Amino acid sequence: MSTTPPPDTEEAPSTEIDLNTQIDLGQNTTEEKSENDQTAPSDDMFFSTMSDPEPKTKQTEDMDEIFQLNKPMANVNLNEPEVDEDDDDPFSFSNKTPQPKPVVSTEINIQPVLSDPRPVPPKLEPKIETEPVKPALSTFAHNIEDEDDEEKGKYLEITLSEPHKIGDGMGSYMVYKITIKTNIPSFKSKEFTTNRRFSDFLTLFEKLKEKHLPAGRILPPAPEKDMIGMAKVKMSKDTETSPVDFLEKRRAALQRFLERLAAHKTFRYDPDFRDFLEISDELPKTSNMSALSGAGMLKMFKSVTESVSKITVKMEETDQWFDEKSRQIDNLYVQYKKLHSVAELLYGWRKDLAASTKEFSKTTAILANSEEQLSLSRALSHLGEAYEKIDQIYVEQANADYFKFAELIKDYVCLFDNIKEVFFQRIKTFGNWQRAEDTLKLKKENKAKLEATNKLDKIPAVLAEINEWEAKVAKSKEDFEQISKTIKEEIKRFDLNRAIEFKTQLTNYLETMLQNQESIVKVWEQYYPEVKAI
C-alpha cells in the first residue's frame, strides 16, 4: 500500500519521516482504530472511505481478511488474543507476527455470531472445575482439628440411651445409660457403659468451668434445668413417652454436651471428664447443685457480682482483632436468638398441622361410614387413610424441625453467650495486670519518699515488696498474653467447627425434608386412582 499522503492535505511535510517510523505509526493507528471499531464500526468505515486516497485497495484488503476468517474457522487460533494478557503494554506486538493480527482478533470479538460457538465453552470449563471451595474447607478443617500428629486416628464415641426413672414420687430421678467406644490410651477400656443422672452432668460442667474458663477455653453449653417438665415426669406413673417429649429433648441435649466435650482436644483428656465416663459407681453429690443450699446461695451471689462487674469494668481495647470479634459475636448472638424463636414457632406450627391432619383423617373416616354410595364411601375411606399417613409424615418433620434445626440454633445461642464470658475473663485478667502495675507504682513512690526523708531502715522491707510486685506484674502480663492467645485459637476452632456442623446438620435436615415431601407425593399418587374410580 502506498504511504504518500494526498497533495491537498496539511501533513505533507511528514513525507520525510523514516519508513520504519511510518510503519510503527501505522500499526499503532491501526490498533487504535480497531478498538474504536468495537463501539462504532460503521462510522469509522465511512470516515476511512472519505479520507483515504486509495479506499478501494484498503477496503478490498479488509474484506479479504474478513472472508478468510469466516471460511476456514478451524485454522484460526481463538486463544491468540489471550496470549498477551499479562503484557503491561496492550498496544505492543510480538516480533514473531509482523502483520497487524490484533485487527483480526478484534474482528472476531465484534462478530461472535459468525464464529462457531462450540470452542467457547472449553475455555470456561477449566475455571469452573478448578475452584477449590469444598476441598479447601475440608483440608483446613483437617489441619485445625488434627493439630498434633498424635491425635490423628483417635476417636471417642458417646451415646446416651434408655432414660429410666429411679424411685417414686417427687423423690424420684432419671438415669441415662452412657455407652462409650474409644481407642484413646488414657481410658482403661475400649468399650464400656455407665449410668448418670442429670445432676452429674451439671456437676461436671461446674468443675470444667472452674478450671478452663479462666484460661480462655470455650465450654459447650450445659443442659438447662426444667422444674416444671421434671415435676411432670416425677408425678407420672409410667415412662412411656412420645419422641418429642421432655425426656427425649433432655437426652438429646445431654448427648450433644458430651459429644462437644469429647471433640475438644483439651476437654477429652481432663481427669474429671474421664472419671465421669469411667467410674461405674455413683458419683459423689456436690452441695452447690441445690439452689437453697449455702453453696448455692454463694454461687448466686457470685453470679450477681460478676454481672455488676461486667457493667463497671472497662478496658480500652488495643487489639483490633478482639474489637472486631467482640462486635461480631454480639451481632451473631442477637441474630441467632431471633432465628431460634422463629424455629420454635415453625416447630409449633408443624405440630399443630399434624394434629389438624389427624383430626381431618378421623372426620373423613366417619363420613365414609355414613355414605351410602359404595364408590364414594370407598374413596372417602381411602382419603382418611391417606391423611393418616400424612399425619405421621408431619410428625416426623416436626421432630426434624426441633432436633435437627431448632436445637442446633439454641446450642449456638448458648455458645455465643459462653464466648462472651470468655471475653470478660480476658478483661478481668487485664484488670488484674493493671492493678498490679498501680500497686508497684505506689511501692516505688513510697521507696522514693523514704529515701527523701532519710528513713533508710524501712527501705529493705519496701524493696522486698517491690520485688514481689514486680514478679506479680510479670505474671499478670504473661497471663493476659496467654489468655489472649488461647482465645484466638479457640475462636478459630469455633468458627471452623460452626461452619462444618451447620453444613452437616442443614444437609441432613434438608434431606429429611425432601424425603418427607417425596413420601407425601407417593401417598397422593396412590390415592389418585381412587378418585377417578368414583
Residue pairs with C-beta under 8 A, 6 or more apart in sequence:
1 54
1 57
1 58
1 61
2 54
3 19
3 22
3 26
4 15
5 11
5 12
5 14
5 15
5 53
6 53
27 93
27 100
28 91
30 100
30 102
30 103
31 91
31 100
31 102
31 103
32 91
33 44
34 102
34 103
34 106
34 107
35 106
36 44
37 44
37 106
37 110
38 106
38 109
38 110
41 110
45 59
48 55
48 58
48 59
49 55
49 59
52 58
65 103
65 104
65 107
66 107
69 76
69 104
69 107
69 108
69 114
70 114
73 115
73 116
76 104
76 108
78 108
78 115
78 119
78 120
78 123
79 123
80 101
80 105
81 102
81 105
81 108
81 109
83 94
84 90
84 92
84 94
93 100
93 101
93 102
108 115
137 499
137 500
140 496
141 496
141 497
141 500
144 492
144 493
144 496
145 151
145 493
145 496
145 497
146 152
147 265
148 265
151 265
153 183
154 182
154 183
154 184
155 181
155 182
155 183
155 184
156 180
156 181
156 182
156 184
156 262
156 263
156 268
157 180
157 181
157 182
157 262
158 178
158 179
158 180
158 255
158 258
158 259
158 262
158 277
159 178
159 179
159 255
160 176
160 177
160 178
160 179
160 251
160 254
160 255
160 258
161 176
161 177
161 179
161 251
162 176
162 177
163 174
163 175
163 176
163 177
163 239
163 247
163 250
163 251
164 174
164 175
164 239
165 172
165 173
165 174
165 175
165 233
165 234
165 239
166 172
166 173
166 174
166 175
166 197
167 173
169 234
169 235
170 231
170 234
170 235
171 234
172 234
173 197
173 198
173 199
173 234
174 197
174 198
174 230
174 233
174 247
174 250
175 195
175 196
175 197
176 195
176 196
176 197
176 198
176 251
176 254
177 193
177 194
177 195
178 193
178 194
178 195
178 196
178 258
178 277
179 191
179 193
180 187
180 191
180 192
180 193
180 194
180 277
181 190
181 191
182 190
182 191
183 190
184 268
184 269
186 269
186 274
187 274
187 277
187 278
188 278
189 278
192 278
192 280
194 277
194 278
194 279
194 280
196 276
196 283
198 223
198 230
198 250
198 254
199 285
199 289
200 276
200 283
201 222
201 223
201 254
201 257
202 222
202 223
202 225
202 289
203 283
203 285
203 286
203 289
204 272
204 273
204 276
205 219
205 222
205 257
206 286
206 288
207 272
208 219
208 261
208 267
208 270
208 272
208 273
209 219
211 270
211 272
212 219
212 266
212 267
212 270
213 219
213 421
213 422
213 425
214 425
214 429
214 483
215 482
215 483
215 486
216 422
216 425
216 426
216 482
216 483
216 484
216 486
216 487
216 490
217 264
217 266
217 267
217 422
217 486
217 490
218 415
218 418
218 419
218 422
218 490
218 491
218 494
219 267
219 418
220 256
220 257
220 260
220 261
220 264
220 411
220 415
220 418
221 257
221 411
221 414
221 415
221 417
221 418
222 257
223 250
223 253
223 254
223 257
224 253
226 246
226 250
229 246
229 250
230 246
232 246
233 246
233 247
239 247
241 247
241 248
242 248
243 399
244 351
244 398
244 399
244 402
249 402
249 407
252 403
252 407
253 407
256 407
256 411
261 267
261 268
261 273
262 268
263 497
267 273
275 283
276 283
286 295
287 293
287 294
287 295
287 296
288 295
288 296
288 298
288 299
289 296
290 296
291 297
291 300
306 424
309 428
310 424
313 427
313 428
313 431
315 427
315 430
315 431
317 323
317 326
319 484
321 488
322 423
322 426
322 484
322 487
325 491
326 423
329 416
329 419
329 420
329 423
330 420
332 416
333 413
333 416
333 417
333 420
336 409
336 412
336 413
336 416
337 413
339 409
340 406
340 409
340 410
340 413
343 401
343 405
343 406
343 409
344 406
346 401
346 405
346 406
347 398
347 401
347 402
347 406
350 394
350 397
350 398
350 401
351 395
351 398
353 394
354 391
354 394
354 395
354 398
357 387
357 390
357 391
357 394
358 387
358 388
358 391
360 387
361 384
361 385
361 387
361 388
361 391
362 384
363 384
364 380
364 381
364 383
364 384
364 387
365 380
365 381
365 384
365 385
367 380
368 377
368 378
368 380
368 381
368 383
368 384
369 377
369 381
371 377
371 380
375 533
375 534
376 534
378 530
379 530
379 531
379 533
379 534
382 527
382 530
383 527
383 530
386 523
386 524
386 526
386 527
389 519
389 523
390 520
390 523
393 516
393 519
393 520
393 523
396 512
396 516
397 512
397 513
397 516
400 509
400 512
400 513
400 516
404 505
404 508
404 509
404 512
405 505
405 506
405 509
408 501
408 502
408 505
412 498
415 494
419 491
419 494
422 487
422 490
423 487
425 483
426 480
426 483
426 484
426 487
429 476
429 479
429 480
429 483
430 480
432 476
432 479
433 473
433 476
433 477
433 479
433 480
436 469
436 472
436 473
436 476
437 473
437 476
439 469
439 472
440 466
440 469
440 470
440 472
440 473
443 462
443 465
443 466
443 469
444 466
446 462
447 459
447 462
447 463
447 466
450 456
450 458
450 459
450 462
451 459
